[in-house]
Amino acid sequence: MEKENMKEIVTSDKDEAAAENQKPEINYPGIKAMPLIIGNETFEKLGAIGTLANPLIYLTSVFNMKSITATTIINVFNGTTNFGTLLGAFLCDTYFGRYKTLGFATSASFMGLLVIALTAAVKKLHPPLCGARENTCAGPTTWQMAFLLTGFGLMVVGAGGVRPCNLAFGADQFNPNTESGKRGINSFFNWYFFTFTFAQIVALTLIVYVQTDISWAIGLAIPAGLMLIACVLFFLGTKMYFKVKPQGSPMTSVVQVLVVAVKKRKVKLPEAPCVSLFNYVPNGSINPKLPLTNQFRFLDKATIVTPDDQINSDGSAADPWKLCTVQQVEEVKCLLRVIPIWASAIGYYVAIVQQQTYAVFQALQSDRHLGSSNFQIPAASFTVFIMVGLTIWIPIYDRIVVPLLQKVTRKEGGITILQRMGIGIFLSVATSILSAIVEERRRAIAIAKPTLGIVPRKGPISSMSALWLLPQLTLAGLAEAFMAIGEVELYYKQFPENMRSIGGSLFYCGMAIASYLSSFLVSIVHRTTEKGGRRNWLSEDLNEGRLDYFYYVVAALGTLNLVYFLVCAKWQW
């Protein structure tokens, strides 16, 4: 029996070569599909960000919640939304494929936005309006909160399907085996971020202005309409798209490798593993064959053929829970290699989350007037400068910096992906330090100089211009241009085709954990610093708190994370 198994292994390479020649030619639409895919993504982001750009103000002003409560709800919602990508990726890879998953998820997002818009349009679906001078306001009823959470829940479903699939679905439209296809994929990543970031800028300015200065009902109905357009654009390209069929969740394969490696832990590795290990590749596989590597060699034991293992007539293992292929093992190694780098991304996003929450509260208690006019910039709109920094830098980097660096380094992207990510983490630390300096100045002016009024249920407005928040927010956007894009590109290039949805899930799960960690950090600082009758650092009134100290804590944690990243990058890669 063992000799027969060895014959199957020796002939597997010949069978594999024959299978390669028999593969049907795939018609990749390439750039033709991009207007619909990027258009869909643009309007999807306009809808989603248009609703979620201003949730802190909506929850505190319309649903009469406290700042700490609203911040916690938003962090938990963001975390749950991002964790939902794991389930979305599993269903996509196992049952539905990316096309069906994206179609269903975009429709669910539309329904969620419609429900949230109704909470503003129908008076019985939100608490009564609270006057500016009232210190105690009626909160939402159980049914009002349930209806609101239903909308958020539908958005979780939508994001869980869209986020792990949209980038991979767009990249699927290019041929990865040609030079033009490779260039198309690289450019797609950059311009993908550019277009949806432009959409975010529109959402954070025009839509937020309508919500805060004209009408919440109209301001939330607009995103719902934009999401409907996203649905239409996506389905218009149905006949054009190249649709990768689901081949089962790679997570099942990951578990199989771990289980079999443990079962065969006492089996010795052969002297010539390249020849002796089980190297079956199924016909019609969309994945390029991964070469055998020397990292994590204990996993290679899962591919050792023993007398107890049986092989089918087509060369596959009769029981995948007893014998795995080299391809399966190398896919697990791909996952293990990125985990340490993925962990460092979590620490990075903790710093960025603060710019999306507490920077809004800083703006609320600063002078938001534009020049000498009576017009005030909505507080939530200040986060648009994160996107401005990102949007300005991406075309400069893609068209000017990369070509110059390529001449010097002779590398495809000018610098390595890890170098790009390391720069992003460093910039996130600089962002936190700059935020602390600006907040210290804002608070000092509010205490020492005349204020410009009082924010209801918060405190006096500092006469410092809120435009001083722009440098920290722009620097955060620059950090995103390096770190976020670099992280997505790392996952895409490290994972084979069948694992790219998992790669997308890792990206969003990192942000999910960062949201929960941020909420946990806020809670710890809030409780620790209020002991002894003192005002805590994160007081409802920032002038009585010390938000600048909190930023310094985040910067210190970010510095430790940067050191960890450099150690992992040097050791692992």
Salt bridges, closest charged atoms under 4 A:
ASP13 OD1 - LYS289 NZ 3.47
GLU16 OE1 - LYS289 NZ 3.55
GLU20 OE2 - LYS23 NZ 3.10
GLU41 OE2 - LYS45 NZ 3.99
ASP172 OD2 - ARG98 NH1 2.50
ASP300 OD2 - ARG297 NE 3.84
ASP300 OD1 - LYS333 NZ 2.94
ASP309 OD2 - LYS264 NZ 2.82
GLU330 OE2 - LYS333 NZ 3.12
ASP367 OD1 - HIS369 ND1 2.84
ASP398 OD2 - ARG399 NE 3.26
GLU439 OE1 - ARG442 NE 2.92
GLU489 OE1 - ARG420 NH1 3.77
GLU489 OE2 - LYS493 NZ 2.81
GLU497 OE2 - ARG98 NH1 2.80
GLU497 OE1 - ARG500 NH1 2.79
GLU540 OE2 - LYS458 NZ 3.73
GLU544 OE1 - ARG535 NE 2.73
ASP548 OD2 - ARG546 NH2 2.79
